[in-house]
Amino acid sequence: MAALAGGPPYADMLPRDFTLLQVTPALDGGGVETLTVDAAAAVARAGARSLVASRGGRLETALASAGGELIRMPVDSRNPLTLIANARRLRRVIRDERVSLVHVRSRAPAFSAVWAARVTGIPVVATYHGIYAARSPLKRWYNGVMTRGDAVIANSIFTRDHVLAQHRIAPSKIVVIAEGIDSTRFDPAMVGRKRVEAVRAAWGIAPDESRRVVLVVARLTGWKGHSVLIEALARSTVREETVLICVGRGETTPMAASLRALALGAGLSEQVRLVGPFHDMPAAYLAADMIAAPSTEPESFGRGVAEAGAMTKVVLASRLGGPAETIVDGATGWLVAPGDPEAWARALETAFACARPELEAMGAAARARVVEHYSLETMTAATFDLYGRLCEKSA
């Protein structure tokens, strides 16, 4: 085993001379890409080598700083000829760089990566990061490429159950490893007052604002439930006490126009603000009084819910998918009936009725839960354990 003196507790869990090859379509900054960089950093800290096959993107610098090496190739393509060419490229990389294990994080590149790993005789693992719909046998076959390796990582119990329901694989082949949150970056103690003030100013919130700020972090698309929350706010007794901030891509889309029209019709146009993407998310969570995640379809994990919890923020989330596992209802946040404006109105009123010490105690419990169950360290230790077992089995 490879280990670093004084290194992280999981540093001795990888085989000697271990080289990881992750395959992910892009490095543009989403949750999958962030996890790719986090995994590369963990491997480097453990004294091993980490390669990433990807078309690249704005996280390339972060990957290099983390100790990872980018191997640029068009693995984001679904073109069958490109998939074949990528399989050959990956086979060469595996052989030339003496790769120990391949970890694939998306369906299209999985076709190339699984073939390349099989031909070279090394283990391959795939992470099911999302819930892939399958309305036809062909689509189910396409999705099933994520199960054709040696092991499948599901990012929640909900995702595991979905995989088992969709594909004929042995339950023992699936390992539940929740996504890890950087609890050092997402730590209230690490965010200064000026950063929070800058966020609130960018959102148009005056220093003497007395209304509570409810934050939604999600791209503007129908199933994320923004309209449900606006309708709920319109029906609630706390409508005049609330500013609703919506952070996420899509502020110039038809969906955004629809949400603005809904807010205008409810007399909430000044209080509902679509502010677009925001990069200083630790400060953004602290700039809010509470967080809402009103999705009407299940999230496989719900990264924003865990990030908010790490920042000691109480979250109201739909009782669906991963967030229903992350949140302890009534103790670290509230779970609400999805798609039901009336239920969401009552949930907002319940949260607003809580005294500040009670909300702070719930927020502290939320952070403790994230640190214990959803930290980068917890995810890394479980992932390295799987890597080690697969490499030992294939030796």
N, C-alpha and C positions, 0 to 999 in steps of 0.2 A: 504494500500500500504506500501511496505518496502522502507525505505529511510535512507541514511547515512548523518549525519550532514556534510556539506561541501563536499559532494560526487559529482559525476558527474551529469550533468543536467538531465540524464535519470534515476537516481537512484530511483525515486518515481513512475516509470512506471510499476513495477512488483507487483503482488499480495503479500500479507503477506505470510510468510512461503513458498515462492516459491522454488521449486526444479526443475531444468531443467535436462533432460536426452538427451544428443546428442548421435546419433548412427552413427558411421563412420567406414569404414572397417579397416583403419590403421592410424598410426600417424607417417608416415615416412618422412614428410617434404614437401609435395606438397601443392598446393593452397587450396584445400579443408581441408587438415589437419591443415594448418595455420589458416584458418578461424575458425575451431573448437576450437583451443586453444584461439584465440582472443575472441570468444564468451564466453568461459568458464571464461576468465579473466574479461570480462565486467560484467557477472552475479555475480562473486565474489565481484567485486568492488561495486556492487549495494546492497551488504549485503545479497545475496541469495546463494543457494547451486547449484553447477554444477557438474553433473556426465557425464562421457563419456564411452559408451560401445564400445570397439574396441579391436582388437588383439594387439594393441600397436605399438611401433616403437621408432625411435630416438627422437621424440618430447615428450616422456613421462615425462622427467625432466622439460621441458618447461610447460607442462600441470600442473604438481604439483606446480611449482613456481607461476603459474597464479591463483592458488587456486582451480583447478579442481581435480576431483577424478576419476581415471581410474578403470573401471570395465572390467576386461579382459575376453573376450569371442571371439570365432571365427566368428565374424559377416562378415568377408571378404569372407566366403565360399559361393559357389553357390549350394552345395550339398543339395538336397531336404530334406534329413533326418537331416542335420545340421540346415537347416532353421527352421524346426519344433522344434528342440531342443532349438535353439536360441529364438524362440517365447516364449517358456515356461520359459527360463531363464529371458528374459526381463519382462515377466509378474510378476515373483517373485520380480525382482528389483523394478518395479513400485510400487508394494504393500508394500514391506519391507521398501523402502526408501521414501515412500510417495511422489512419483514423481508427479509434477503438469502438465507437458507437455513434450511430446517427439518431438525432432527435428531430423529428419533423413536426411542424406546427400548423400545417394547412393542407387542404385536400389536393389541389392541383399539383404542387411539388411532391406530394406523397407518392404519386405514381412513379415518378423518377427515382425518388429516394429509396423507396422500398425495393425496387428492382436492383438498384446499385448495391444496396446493402446485402441483398440475397446473393448476388453474383460474387461479391467479395467475401462473403461468409462472416460478416460482422452483425451484431444485434442492432435492431432498429426499434425505436419507441415513438409513438405518436401521442400528442396531447390534443384531446377534444376540448377546444376552447369555447365552442359555441354549440347551439342547438340547431342542427341542420335539418331543414324540412325535407321530407321525401314523399311527394305526392304520386310517385310512379315507381315501378320496379327499377327502371333505369337510374333514376335519381338515387334510390336507395343503394344500388350497386356502386354508384359514383361516391357517395358518402362513405360507403363501407371500406374504401381504401385506407381510411384511418385506423381500421381494425386489423389490417393484414400484416402488421409487424409482429414483434415478439411480445409487446405489451402495449396497453392503452392507458394513458393517464386521463382521468376525468377530473375536472376542476371543482366538482361538487357531487354530493350524493344524488342530487337531481339529474345531473348530467350522466352519471353512471347508470341510473335507472333508464334514462332515455336511450343510451347506447344498447343496453341489454334488450330493450323492447324493440329496437330497430334492426339489430343484427344478431345473427346466430353465432355467438361466441361464448366461450366459457366464462362464468363470472370471475374465475381465478385469474383471468388475463387482464382484468381491469383493476387499476390501483387509483384510489381517490386521493389526490394531492391538491388541496385548495391553493389558489393563487396567492402568492406572497406579497405583502405590502411592506414597503421600506418604512419601518416604524421609527427610523431615525430622521428621515426626510419629513415624514408625516408625523411630526411631534410638535405640539404647541410650544414647548420650551425652545424650539429652534427657530421660531418665527417672531421677529421683532414687531413692535407696535407700528412702526412706520410702514412696513409692508402691508399690514392690515388696513391702515388708513389710506394707502395708495389704492388698494382694491376698492374700498368703499367709495372713494372719490371717483374712480373710473366708472363705477356703476351709478353715479349721480346721487349718492346718499350723503346728505348733509351731516356735518359733525354732530349736530344736535338732534338728529332724527330719533324720534321716540317710537316709531313703528318697528315691529319685528321683521327681520329679513329672513324669508324662506328661500332656500337655494335649490334649484334643480340642475343637475349636471348630466346632460344627455343631448345628443344631436337631435335636431328638430325633425322628427319623423313620427308618424301616427301612433305607433305602438308604444312609444315612450311615455304617453299619457299626459302630455302637457295640457291638452284640452280638458281632461277630466279634472285636473287640479284647478284650472281657471274656473270651471263650472262649480267646483266645490267651494272655492273662495267666494264666489258670487252668492252662494246660498248660506254661507256661514255667518255667525254673529261676530266674527273677528275680521271681517273684510276690510273695515276701516283702520284696522291696527296692523295691516300687513303690507309689505312690499315683496313681490315675487320676482326673483332674479333667475333667469334661465340662461345658463352657460352651455354653449355647444355650437357645433357647426350647423349652418343652414339658416342664418338670420336674414338672408336675402331670397329665400325660396318661397314658392307658393304656400308651403306649410306655415312659414312664418307670417305671411300675409293673412292666412286663415286664423291664426292664433291672435294676431293683433285685432282683427275684426271681431273675434269672439270677446276679447277683453273690452273693446270699445262698446259693444252691445251690452255688456254687463256693467258698464260704468267704471271699469278698472284700467283704462288705458294708461293712466299715469302710474299705476302701481305694478303693472306687469311689464317687465323690461327684458327684451331679448338682446343679450349683450355680446353674443358670438363666442368664439373660443377664448379660453383664458389659460395662460401658461403657468402662473404661480398658484397652483391649486392648493397647496398647504395654507397659504394666506387667504385664498378664496373661501375655504371652509371656515376659517376663523372669523372671516368678515360676516358670516351669516349667524343667525340665532339657531336655526335648525335646518335640516336637509330633508328634501322629499324625493322619493323615487317611485313615481306612480305608474310604472309600466303596466300595460294591459296584456302583454305576453311575457312568458317567463324568461328571465335572464339566466344564463348558464351559471354565472357566479355573482356578478354585480360588483365590479371592482370599486366603483365610486362609493358604494355603501360601506365597504370595509375601510377605504381611505378616510371617509368622514368619521367613522368610529375611532380610527387611530388619532384623529384630531379632537377627540372628546366631544364630538357633536352627536346629538340625538337625531336619529333618522326615522322618518315615517316612510315605509316601503310597502309595496303591494305584496300580499301573501302569495307569492309565486316564486318558483325556481330557487336559485341560490340565496337571495336575500332572506328567504324564509328560514334558511339554516344559519345565516350570519347573525341575524338579530334575535335576541331573546325578548319576545313580546312583553312589553310592560316593564322590562328590566334594563335593556340597553337601547330601546326604541319602541316603535309600534308597528305592527303589521296590520294592513288595511285591505278590505275587500277590493280586488282589482276592478277598474272600470265603473265604480259606483260613486258618483259625485256626492251623494248624500252621506255615505260612509266616510268619505274623505273630509267632508265638512265637519262631521262629528269628531274625527281624529284630530283635525287642526284645533278645534275648540278644546279638546282634552289636553293637547300639548300646551296650548296657551294658558290653560288654567293652572298648570303646574308652577309652583314657586321656583325661583331661580336655584336655590340649594338642591331641590329635587332633581332638576334638569342637570345640574352639575354632577350630582352623584350618578345619574344614569350615564352621562358622558364619560365619567371616569371608569365605570363598569364596561362601557363599550370599548374604550381603549385597552383595558386589561384583557378583554376577550380577543381583540385583534392581535395583540402582542403574543398571546398564548397560542392561538389557533391559526392565525393568518399572517404571520410574519415571514419575511424573506428567509430567516434562519430555519423556521419550521419547514417551509417548502423545500429549501435546499437540502436539508438533512434527509427528507423523505425521497427526494429525487436522486440524490447521490446513492442512497441505499439501493434503489431500484437499478441504477446504472451498474453498481458493483455486482449485484446478483445476476444481471443479464450477462455481464462480461465473464463472470466466473462460470456460468452455465455454458457459454459458447467456447470457452478455452479448450 
